[in-house]
Amino acid sequence: MTNDLEKAAGLAGRNPVKTPHYCNAGHNALIDLPALPVTEIFPALDVALTNGNAGVLVAPPGAGKTTLVPLHLLGASWRKDRTIILLEPRRLAARAAASRMASLMGEEVGATVGYRMRLENKVSARTRILVVTEGVFARMILDDPDLKDIAAVLFDEFHERSLDADFGLALALDVQAALRPDLKLLVMSATLDGARVGKLLGDAPVLESKGRSFPIDIRYRERKPDERIEDAMARAIRDTLADETGSILAFLPGQREIERTAEALQGRVPADVMIVPLYGALEGRDQDAAIKPPPPGKRKVVLATSIAETSITIDGVRVVIDSGLARLPKFEPATGLTRLETVRASRAAVDQRAGRAGRTEPGIALRLWRAEQTAALEAFAPPEILEADLTGLVLDCAAWGVADPASLAFLDAPPAPAIKEARALLENLGALESNRVTPMGDAMRKLALPARLAHMVLTARERGQAYRAAELAVLLTERGLGGNDIDLDVRLSRFQRERGDRATRARGLAKRLAGNGGAAPEPDSVGRLLIGAYPDRIAKARGNGQFTLANGRGGEVDPATSLAKSPWLVVADLAGRAGRARILAAAEVTEAEIRDALANRIVSGRQVTYDPTRNALQARDATRIGAIALSEKTLPAPTGEEADLGVIAAIRAHGPGILPWSKEATILRRRLAWLHQGLGSPWPAMDDDALIASLDDWLLPFLKGSAQLSQIPGHVLVEGLRSAVPFDLQRKIDTLAPTHFEVPTGSNIPIRYDEGEPVLSVRVQELFGLGMHPAIAGDTIPLLLELLSPAHRPIQITRDLPGFWKGSWADVRSDMRGRYPRHVWPEDPANASPTARAKPRGT
């Protein structure tokens, strides 16, 4: 097979493929495909997919991979009459790709080429190329593991590494291995580590195509330190419109910045310039209009998020202006919340963005940062699987029969903390039991909603509120519906009145999700509905717009908003890491509704909790839901065993950092961590997770019943950490990882273990006369020497003291003699007498 591939690739390089003609499966007619660069690798692609079942195609923007490869594969003999699936990361790209392919075939979308996405479908019995968004494919394969009518699955723009794409590929590989060895898989991207993906696909061949782009002039224009990105962007756009011809594509991190930039440009650009937004929450027709060429005599400025980075060509654009920023979701397992974080875009992303300027003619890419900052950018954005909420993944894997998602063939394994958090939530929602899907979990999966919202719809169905809950679920998953008010009651009312195509389709989806849920005479409040999704985010007012959530987190709203005056909220979305995170979406709820909905979660009686402001335990006779007290009375602080168990619980919840680490205990922990790093088990690990997992063994037996964590004696932690070491090794701690090193002057210098290796910071004069490099652990582990001047400032770092004496000492000596003339600086320090003092006066 390798020889065939090499032969085909070689032929393609010498004799570019002519414009190919293939049979249109829908009409038995011939069609012509444009001779774009990707057509040159078609012979090698045919060999790869005829002789094997997988391949990787790396082709830059403009090569034609998205539209020409699926059309070419229509004529493959192995396809028979089965369908080719093309996965796209975004709805805009899916519609654009389907439209372009249908146009090349002289058909309307929905005939041979169709598409399917969450709110919109255009398919028919004739469809043989089906373009889908990545989440739709994951649902397809979970519902039909045989994929019996599918010949091939093409993963386009795989470098974006969405969770749905990674999961879809893992499932497809599982199906291919167990059920469908004839299923063809092709991973395509413009920027990708092809060899790594090829290995994941069973050492599949990696094919590379040349691109077709015009020259791009990369320019830099640094934003002022105190200038908002939207102001810098508006200024750059105005200047570019005055100096350059053609349309402009400007990349901004999100909708808010796009709207502010548009406002800043209003009335300040020439009359022939159209300002057009492009982001995910827009109506589909508005997105499609944004990528069409401007009318004759007009220029267009498209203000876009990363939605415009890949898979589409915006006609008429010859200038790209890049903010260099992107907005990425980041899941925090400790809080169960996903926040959007504005970060610097990756090098792959800014290269993709710049490439948009050279698709149809020579172009310009203007970057709003310094040129040297580009080299410091991350190569790629982190894969979503490493940053996302994995609740849906864990539930789908359990339904697939996989208890541990990491056992599937992922390019990057899902993180264990996020998996653990997802399982805990699913068990809490009644969707999982012993890693098996319950009837509730199965019903939640069928709704194709995030787990929390699926649970909300199902529990609301029992009260005849399914449709209202489904409307709310769709509102929360489709950005922009109902506006952006943080009060979800307001947004739901607006959504119910909206008359646009997207809103109409969304309400249709809500009806399908609700099913036959009946109808209640009195509608639930939005807050009561949200309790079914976010029982851990009940929030109690603290005053001035600040709230405490049941999960212990703090949140706040603008004191001027109506929600600030609410005694109780249910929070659907927050932003920020601190204890006063900004509440982005919430609804008012009453205490009576909370007590009715969460009666089984309300705990009454004596309770011991941790107060982080006092770093102490407190006891109360309270009725609580999570961290929120519905009613409470202060009791005397706990003592004895109750206090000890309370301390252990507090550390599990808040980490070992709340303990009063003395200098001695901190140093011992670092020494033991170094021993574990170098020698492994049975030397115990000292990271936070390891210490928390073994609290009952190393700390609990040494506690003395104190409710004040700050009053725990330092020796308690030292004794506890030593007890974690097997008895026969305890006497070796000081030998293998000593606290001090005796230098030739007789001084005992502390050894630091906080740099991943033992470090000795010592004035260089105290090492005179030492011909061997200092070492510990029976002279087997050399110390990293941080040599200091007489003023205790670092002058050299070395792991080879004899080499330093013979080498760079001469330069150091020359410099130091001038700075510190009262100190000894011998020519041969290896044979000089060590000293901790300056020269006597007069010498």
C-alpha positions, 0 to 999 in steps of 0.5 A: 500500500505504501508503494502505491501511495508514494507512486500516486503522490509522485504522479500527482506532483509531476502531472497535476490532475486535470479538471475531473468529471464525476457522476452525479449520483442524483441525476446520472449526469456528469459534473465538472470540479474546479482544478483547485490544488487539492485535486492534485492529491486525489490519486493518492487519496483514492489509493489510501481509501481503496486499500485502507479505511482511514487517512489524514488530509492536511491542506491550507485554506483555499486548497478546496478540501471542504467542497471538492473532496466529498464531491470527488468521493461520490465516484468512489467504487467503495461508496456504492449508494451510501452517504458521505458525512461531512462534519463542520465545526459551525452552522455557518460553515455547514450551510456554506459548504453545502451551498457551494457543493450543490451549486457546483452540481447545478442543484439546490441544497437538499438534493444530492447535497444536504445539511442537518443541524440543530434548528435546521435541516435540508435533506431528502431521499436523494441526499448522498453528501450530508453536511452536519455540525459535529454535535449532530454526528455524535448524536447520529452515531449514538443512535445508530452505531452500525452507521449502515447507510454511511460510507465515509465520515469526513472530519473537516477543520479538525484542528479546532479540536472541539469536544464533539469532534474528538468524541465523534472520532473516538466513537467512529473508531470504535464502530470501525474496529468492532462493527464496520471495518469498511467504514472510511474515516478521513480527518482534514485540516489546514493546520494539524499535527498530521502524524499524531492524528495518523497514528490515532487512526491506526498509522493511516497515511498523511496526505498533504496538499498545497494551498492556493493563496495570494501574497499577504502583507503582514503588518503590525500596529500595537494597541495602546496599553490603556485602549479598549480593544473595540476602540483600537479596532475602530480606529484601525478600520477607519484608517484602513478604509482611507488607505486601502481598497476592498472590503475588511474582515475584522476579528474580535473576541465576542459579540459585545466587542463587535457591537461596541466597535459597530457603535464606534464606527457609526457615522464615521465611515464613508457612505459606501461602506457597509458595517456587518456583524458576524457571530454565532447568535445571529439568524442564519440568513444574517450570517449567510448575508455577511459572507456574500459579496457587497453590492456593486459600488459598496465596500463591506466591513465584517466584524466577526468572531472566530466563526470566520476563521475557517471553512468559509470565504468572504467574497471581496475581503482583501484586508484582515484586521486581527485583535489577536484575542479569542473567547474560549470556554473553561470548565472549573471542576471545583465549582462545576461552572464553565466560564468564558475567558478572553485569551490571546489567540493561538499562532494557528488561529492568527495564521488562519485569520491572516489567510482570509485576506489572500483567498481571492487576491493579494491582501493585507493582514493588520495585527493589533500587537507587536511583531515579536509577540507573535512568537510567544503565542501558543501554537494551538488553542487547547483542545476543548476536551481538556477545558470543557464540562464533560457531563454529557460525554460521561453520560453518552459513554455510559450509554455506549457501554464505556464506564471510563471515557479515557478508554476510548481512542481520544487524541487527548484523554479527558482529565480525571477531575472533570470526569469525577465532577461529571459523574458526581453531577449525574449521580446527583441528578439520578442519571447514573448509578454504579456507572450505569445509565438509569431510566432518568439518564436514558430519558435525559440522553434522548432530549439531546440537551445539556444534562442539567437542562434535560433534567429540568425538562423531565422533572417539569414534565411531571408537573405539566410544565414540559413546554415552558421548561423546554422553551427555557432550555432552548433559550439557554442553549441558543445564544441571543434568543430573547436578548441579553438581559440577566433576568431570564424571566424577561428573556423568556417573555421576549423569546415567546414574542419573537417572530424571526425564523430562528425564534420560530425554529427554536420554539418548534424544537422546544415542542419536540423536546417537550413531547406529550408533557400535558399542560398545567393551569398555572405556569411555574415561575422561571426560577422554579423551573431552573431549580430542576437544572441548578439546585446547587445554584440557589442564591441567597441575598447578602445585600447590595446585589451580592449573593451566596450560592448553595455551592458555597460560591459568591456572586453579584449583580449590578445593584441598579438591576431589579434582581439585586433586590430579590431575596432569592435567585436561581443562577444559570450562569456566572463569570469570574473566579473570585467569591464575587463572580458576576451573575450573567443569567438568573431568575427570582425564586421564593423560599417556599418554592425552594422548600417545595422543590428541594425538600429532600436536600434540606438538612436540619439540626446541629451542623459544623461548617468552616468559616474561611474568613476566620479560618475556624469551625463554627457550630449552628443549629440550622436548617440548610441547603448546601452552604445557605442557611434557611434558618440558624442559631449559633452554638458553642464551637465544636471540640474533640472528635467533632472538631477533628472531623470538621477540620478534615472535612474543611480541608477536603473542601478547601484544600491543605492551604487552610492549614497553618503550615510552619516553616519546618512543615513546609520544608519537610513537605518539599523534601518528601515531595522531592524524594517521591519525585526521584524515588517514587513509591513507597515515598509518599506523594505530597501534592494537594490531591495526595494529601487530601486523599490520605487525611485520615491516615497522616493528619487525623490521628494527630489533631487535638480537637481545636476548632481554630485551624490557625491554632493547630501547632506546627509540630502536628503537621511535621509529625503527621507528614513523617508518619506518612513515610513507612517506618523503615524509611523515616530515619533515611529522610535526613540522610537522603534529603538533608535540610542543610549542607556544611560548606568548607567554612563550617557554615551550615547552609539551608538547602531549598527543595522548591525548584524541582531539585535541591538548591544551595544558595551560598556566597562563593567565598565560602566554597573556596578550596572545594574541588568537588561539586557539593552533593547529597544522598551519599554524594549521588545527587549534585546540588544546584549551586546558586553562587552569591556575591558578598551582597547575597546577589546571584552571580552564577548558577552551576551544576559543575563547580570544578568546571566553573573554577576552571572556566568562567570564574576568571570573568566573574573574578574580574567583575567582582574585584571591582565591585567588592575590593574588600573581599578575597578574589583568588586566581585559583579558588579551588586551592584557596582558603574559604572565608565568610569575611572580608579582608582585614583593614590594611591588607 
